[in-house]
Amino acid sequence: MERRFENRTEVRQAVEVTIFEAGGAQHRGFVSDLSSGGLRAVIDDRLAAGQGVAVYLEDQRMVCEVRYCHARGEGFTVGLELIMSTGGEDPRGFIEGIGDLEAEARMCATGGGNGP
């Protein structure tokens, strides 16, 4: 069984996923968490494990491989492994930056931050 070694950061950001095969079908949804090796998203349609996809997250364009896809309510939870970035800043730095912002927001919400 495969085990995750990277820390995950919970987020909620809009995402667009385009399948390389199948005529470039596009799916919209949101990212629910990020790690340095990939992300988990909830989208509107099923994807097959092993499919190559382009992921558009803010100014990031990433190439990922679908690791899993599970039905979730009216959508599907998809695990995406980061293969490479095709534009924007280095996605690993971007993902780590999002994690820093989320941690800071949590600290501020609990009164532990350096807010105004």
Protein Blocks (a to p, Z undefined) as FASTA:
>chain_A
ZZdfbdcdddddddddddfbgnopacddddfbdcfkbccdddfbdcdehiacdddehjbc
cddddfbdcdehjbccdddddfbdcedjdfklmmmmmmmmmmmmmmmmnopaccZZ
